[in-house]
Amino acid sequence: MICRRAFIGMLSGGLLAAPLAAEGQRAGNSPAGVDTIKRVLTGHRQWTLYWDRAPLERPRLGPRMADRSPFATLEFMRVGLKVIGHGEDGRFQYPECDFEVAVGEGGFTFTGCFGSDKTMTYDPDDHEYPFKGRASDTLFWLAPSN
């Protein structure tokens, strides 16, 4: 349990120390604060996480599968002082999962259902995709679901 707390603390500390803006994407204003990030994440019933390896400003939303960025549905909820996420990809080979979210001053980090940690930066001026990130050569956008 102590090791897990240290790991989450390390992730949170990394959020504070590292520049979070994804290269090629618009950076947000000054850090919003942990409470604001938690409130925004848990204030929407569901979110859509898009990802793509193409150098884009926004995800591709074409009518055919080949013309749009892959996506998954995420939900965030408060459990005590923590934020827990739930993800569903909708594709048969990727089951749903629950994961912890490390919230920092300007965004959050999460693992999701697969892959490595994804760090998302909060941009309060972008109401369509308020969280954006990059992991390796993949770009991420998080949008509130309608």
C-alpha positions as CSV (number, residue, x, y, z in Angstrom):
1,M,0.0,0.0,0.0
2,I,2.8,2.4,0.9
3,C,4.6,1.5,-2.4
4,R,1.4,2.3,-4.3
5,R,1.0,5.6,-2.6
6,A,4.6,6.5,-3.4
7,F,4.0,5.6,-7.0
8,I,0.8,7.8,-7.3
9,G,2.7,10.6,-5.5
10,M,5.5,10.3,-7.9
11,L,3.1,10.5,-10.9
12,S,1.4,13.6,-9.3
13,G,4.8,15.2,-8.7
14,G,5.7,14.5,-12.3
15,L,2.6,16.4,-13.4
16,L,3.7,19.4,-11.4
17,A,7.4,19.4,-12.6
18,A,7.1,18.4,-16.2
19,P,5.8,20.6,-19.0
20,L,2.4,19.1,-19.9
21,A,1.5,20.8,-23.2
22,A,1.7,18.4,-26.1
23,E,4.0,19.5,-28.9
24,G,2.1,21.0,-31.7
25,Q,-1.0,21.6,-29.7
26,R,-2.2,24.8,-28.0
27,A,-1.1,25.1,-24.4
28,G,-3.7,26.1,-21.8
29,N,-3.6,29.0,-19.4
30,S,-1.9,28.9,-16.0
31,P,-2.5,25.7,-13.9
32,A,-6.1,25.4,-12.9
33,G,-5.5,23.5,-9.6
34,V,-6.2,20.0,-8.4
35,D,-9.8,20.8,-7.2
36,T,-10.7,22.3,-10.6
37,I,-9.4,19.4,-12.5
38,K,-11.3,16.9,-10.3
39,R,-14.5,19.0,-10.6
40,V,-14.2,19.1,-14.4
41,L,-13.5,15.4,-14.8
42,T,-16.3,14.3,-12.5
43,G,-18.7,17.0,-13.7
44,H,-19.5,15.1,-16.9
45,R,-21.2,11.8,-17.0
46,Q,-19.0,10.4,-19.8
47,W,-16.0,11.5,-21.8
48,T,-14.8,10.4,-25.2
49,L,-11.0,9.8,-25.5
50,Y,-9.7,10.0,-29.0
51,W,-6.2,9.1,-30.1
52,D,-4.2,9.2,-33.3
53,R,-0.7,8.9,-34.6
54,A,-1.2,11.5,-37.3
55,P,0.1,15.1,-36.6
56,L,-3.3,16.6,-36.1
57,E,-4.8,19.6,-34.2
58,R,-8.1,17.7,-33.7
59,P,-9.2,14.1,-34.0
60,R,-10.5,12.8,-37.3
61,L,-14.3,12.3,-37.1
62,G,-15.0,10.9,-40.6
63,P,-18.1,8.7,-41.3
64,R,-16.1,5.5,-42.0
65,M,-13.9,3.7,-39.5
66,A,-10.8,4.3,-41.8
67,D,-11.6,8.1,-41.7
68,R,-11.8,8.6,-38.0
69,S,-9.5,8.5,-35.0
70,P,-10.0,5.5,-32.6
71,F,-11.9,6.3,-29.4
72,A,-13.0,4.9,-26.1
73,T,-15.6,6.0,-23.5
74,L,-14.3,7.1,-20.1
75,E,-16.1,7.9,-16.9
76,F,-14.5,9.6,-13.8
77,M,-15.8,9.5,-10.2
78,R,-14.5,10.6,-6.8
79,V,-13.8,7.9,-4.3
80,G,-12.8,9.7,-1.1
81,L,-9.9,12.0,-2.1
82,K,-9.1,10.0,-5.2
83,V,-10.4,10.0,-8.7
84,I,-11.1,6.7,-10.3
85,G,-11.7,6.1,-14.0
86,H,-13.7,3.5,-15.9
87,G,-13.0,2.9,-19.5
88,E,-14.8,1.0,-22.3
89,D,-13.3,0.7,-25.7
90,G,-16.3,-1.1,-27.4
91,R,-14.1,-3.3,-29.5
92,F,-14.3,-7.0,-28.6
93,Q,-10.6,-7.5,-28.0
94,Y,-10.4,-4.6,-25.4
95,P,-12.4,-5.2,-22.3
96,E,-13.6,-2.5,-19.9
97,C,-11.4,-1.6,-16.9
98,D,-11.1,0.6,-13.9
99,F,-8.0,2.7,-13.2
100,E,-6.6,5.3,-10.8
101,V,-6.1,8.9,-11.9
102,A,-3.2,11.1,-10.6
103,V,-4.5,14.7,-10.7
104,G,-2.1,17.6,-10.7
105,E,-2.2,21.4,-10.9
106,G,-2.6,21.5,-14.7
107,G,-4.0,18.1,-15.7
108,F,-3.9,14.4,-14.9
109,T,-2.1,11.2,-15.7
110,F,-3.8,7.8,-16.1
111,T,-3.0,4.4,-17.6
112,G,-6.4,3.5,-18.9
113,C,-7.2,0.0,-20.1
114,F,-4.0,-0.6,-21.9
115,G,-0.6,0.9,-22.7
116,S,1.6,3.3,-20.8
117,D,0.7,6.4,-18.7
118,K,-1.1,9.1,-20.6
119,T,-0.6,12.7,-19.3
120,M,-3.4,15.1,-20.2
121,T,-3.1,18.9,-19.9
122,Y,-6.2,21.0,-19.1
123,D,-7.0,23.9,-21.4
124,P,-10.0,25.8,-19.9
125,D,-10.4,27.9,-23.2
126,D,-11.1,24.8,-25.3
127,H,-14.6,23.6,-24.5
128,E,-14.7,21.0,-27.2
129,Y,-11.4,19.2,-26.2
130,P,-10.5,20.6,-22.8
131,F,-7.8,17.9,-22.1
132,K,-5.0,17.0,-24.6
133,G,-1.9,14.9,-24.3
134,R,0.8,13.0,-26.0
135,A,2.5,9.6,-25.2
136,S,5.3,8.8,-27.6
137,D,4.0,9.3,-31.1
138,T,0.3,9.2,-30.2
139,L,-1.8,12.3,-29.6
140,F,-4.8,12.2,-27.2
141,W,-7.9,14.4,-26.9
142,L,-10.6,14.1,-24.2
143,A,-14.0,15.5,-25.0
144,P,-17.2,15.6,-22.9
145,S,-19.8,13.2,-24.4
146,N,-23.2,14.6,-25.3
